[in-house]
């Protein structure tokens, strides 16, 4: 399916949109090597494009989650349907360049060639660490309040 662009948009609209998107846009090939990394990905993960391109997705996956991630990734690349549909919002911990953990929400988009073979997966991510920490704090306050009142 080819979407038609509205009249009056610049010819490079799609490329500019992906490069300048405020959300991180990351594309990894079938082997899990990063092949596209936009400016928002650099901002969120602290890695320059030059550091990320050609590297494994392990750059941003916490070590304790890597085995599970690669098992699922490899199964999808071998043709098994992903349990995450296009547009499903996923929330996971991720790894910043300096090693600290951040929380991200993302959606995925499997990309295929003209024959339908899976080439890799694009992900659209946003940093939700502040919101996650706020919700964690509110849950603690609620639990303390319930414990205090016996509710």
BELVEN-V552831 format. One record per residue. N is the residue number from 1. RES is the residue in one small letter. SS is DSSP state (alpha for helix, beta for strand, coil for the rest). D_LAST is the distance of its C-alpha to the last C-alpha in whole Angstrom. Layout:
N_RES_SS_D_LAST, N_RES_SS_D_LAST
This chain:
1_x_coil_54, 2_x_coil_56, 3_x_coil_54, 4_x_coil_56, 5_x_coil_56, 6_x_coil_56, 7_x_coil_60, 8_x_coil_60, 9_x_coil_58, 10_x_coil_60, 11_x_coil_61, 12_x_coil_59, 13_x_alpha_55, 14_x_alpha_54, 15_x_alpha_54, 16_x_alpha_54, 17_x_alpha_50, 18_x_alpha_49, 19_x_alpha_51, 20_x_alpha_49, 21_x_coil_46, 22_x_coil_43, 23_x_coil_41, 24_x_beta_42, 25_x_beta_45, 26_x_beta_46, 27_x_beta_48, 28_x_beta_48, 29_x_beta_51, 30_x_coil_51, 31_x_coil_51, 32_x_coil_48, 33_x_beta_51, 34_x_beta_50, 35_x_beta_52, 36_x_beta_51, 37_x_beta_49, 38_x_coil_48, 39_x_alpha_48, 40_x_alpha_44, 41_x_alpha_44, 42_x_alpha_45, 43_x_alpha_43, 44_x_alpha_40, 45_x_alpha_41, 46_x_coil_44, 47_x_coil_47, 48_x_coil_50, 49_x_alpha_51, 50_x_alpha_54, 51_x_alpha_52, 52_x_alpha_50, 53_x_coil_52, 54_x_coil_54, 55_x_coil_51, 56_x_beta_48, 57_x_alpha_45, 58_x_alpha_44, 59_x_alpha_44, 60_x_coil_41, 61_x_coil_39, 62_x_coil_37, 63_x_alpha_39, 64_x_alpha_36, 65_x_alpha_36, 66_x_alpha_40, 67_x_alpha_41, 68_x_alpha_38, 69_x_alpha_39, 70_x_alpha_43, 71_x_alpha_43, 72_x_alpha_41, 73_x_alpha_44, 74_x_alpha_47, 75_x_alpha_46, 76_x_alpha_46, 77_x_alpha_49, 78_x_coil_51, 79_x_coil_50, 80_x_coil_46, 81_x_coil_44, 82_x_coil_41, 83_x_coil_38, 84_x_coil_37, 85_x_coil_39, 86_x_coil_41, 87_x_coil_38, 88_x_coil_35, 89_x_coil_33, 90_x_beta_32, 91_x_beta_30, 92_x_beta_31, 93_x_beta_32, 94_x_beta_35, 95_x_beta_38, 96_x_coil_39, 97_x_coil_43, 98_x_coil_42, 99_x_coil_39, 100_x_coil_36, 101_x_beta_34, 102_x_beta_33, 103_x_beta_31, 104_x_beta_33, 105_x_beta_33, 106_x_beta_36, 107_x_beta_38, 108_x_beta_41, 109_x_beta_44, 110_x_beta_47, 111_x_beta_50, 112_x_beta_53, 113_x_coil_57, 114_x_coil_59, 115_x_coil_59, 116_x_coil_56, 117_x_coil_55, 118_x_beta_52, 119_x_beta_53, 120_x_beta_50, 121_x_beta_46, 122_x_beta_46, 123_x_beta_42, 124_x_beta_41, 125_x_beta_38, 126_x_beta_36, 127_x_beta_34, 128_x_coil_31, 129_x_alpha_30, 130_x_alpha_28, 131_x_alpha_26, 132_x_alpha_25, 133_x_alpha_24, 134_x_alpha_23, 135_x_alpha_20, 136_x_alpha_19, 137_x_alpha_19, 138_x_alpha_16, 139_x_alpha_14, 140_x_alpha_14, 141_x_alpha_13, 142_x_alpha_10, 143_x_alpha_9, 144_x_alpha_10, 145_x_alpha_8, 146_x_alpha_5, 147_x_alpha_7, 148_x_alpha_8, 149_x_alpha_5, 150_x_coil_4, 151_x_coil_0
